[in-house]
């Protein structure tokens, strides 16, 4: 595969060199539209794999198991919608990631141009209000 020849060796080299000098710095690898590379990404030595919104969190967790943590993967388009939709997307992502080695809630590809600031603010406010106890009650 082209990725294994042209990308993976250089990613692994960077990870090795950074970890040699800064062993406690967590490294995140994000590749947009990476569903087909997910297992390979998890084998590069990074601490965390960033997931875009096209992957199902449950599927990604099953494929990566507990080898690495995950970051993502709320669809950034939900921030254009109503608060209830943002809350549902965040809750669903957190529920699917539960029990994993680690999960950093984030968007699956950053904030899109033109995203209402109110949507971004609510995303963070709702996330801060969530706890594992609240998730268990849902």
Secondary structure as the mmCIF struct_conf table of DSSP 4:
data_model
#
loop_
_struct_conf.conf_type_id
_struct_conf.id
_struct_conf.beg_label_comp_id
_struct_conf.beg_label_asym_id
_struct_conf.beg_label_seq_id
_struct_conf.end_label_comp_id
_struct_conf.end_label_asym_id
_struct_conf.end_label_seq_id
HELX_RH_AL_P HELX_RH_AL_P1 UNK A 2 UNK A 6
TURN_TY1_P TURN_TY1_P1 UNK A 7 UNK A 7
HELX_RH_AL_P HELX_RH_AL_P2 UNK A 8 UNK A 21
TURN_TY1_P TURN_TY1_P2 UNK A 23 UNK A 24
BEND BEND1 UNK A 25 UNK A 25
STRN STRN1 UNK A 28 UNK A 30
TURN_TY1_P TURN_TY1_P3 UNK A 32 UNK A 33
HELX_RH_3T_P HELX_RH_3T_P1 UNK A 35 UNK A 37
HELX_RH_AL_P HELX_RH_AL_P3 UNK A 38 UNK A 42
TURN_TY1_P TURN_TY1_P4 UNK A 43 UNK A 43
BEND BEND2 UNK A 44 UNK A 45
BEND BEND3 UNK A 47 UNK A 47
STRN STRN2 UNK A 48 UNK A 50
TURN_TY1_P TURN_TY1_P5 UNK A 53 UNK A 54
BEND BEND4 UNK A 55 UNK A 55
HELX_RH_AL_P HELX_RH_AL_P4 UNK A 57 UNK A 64
TURN_TY1_P TURN_TY1_P6 UNK A 65 UNK A 66
BEND BEND5 UNK A 67 UNK A 68
STRN STRN3 UNK A 69 UNK A 74
HELX_RH_3T_P HELX_RH_3T_P2 UNK A 76 UNK A 80
BEND BEND6 UNK A 81 UNK A 81
HELX_RH_AL_P HELX_RH_AL_P5 UNK A 83 UNK A 97
TURN_TY1_P TURN_TY1_P7 UNK A 98 UNK A 99
BEND BEND7 UNK A 100 UNK A 101
STRN STRN4 UNK A 103 UNK A 107
BEND BEND8 UNK A 108 UNK A 109
HELX_LH_PP_P HELX_LH_PP_P1 UNK A 111 UNK A 112
TURN_TY1_P TURN_TY1_P8 UNK A 113 UNK A 114
HELX_RH_AL_P HELX_RH_AL_P6 UNK A 117 UNK A 129
HELX_RH_AL_P HELX_RH_AL_P7 UNK A 132 UNK A 137
#
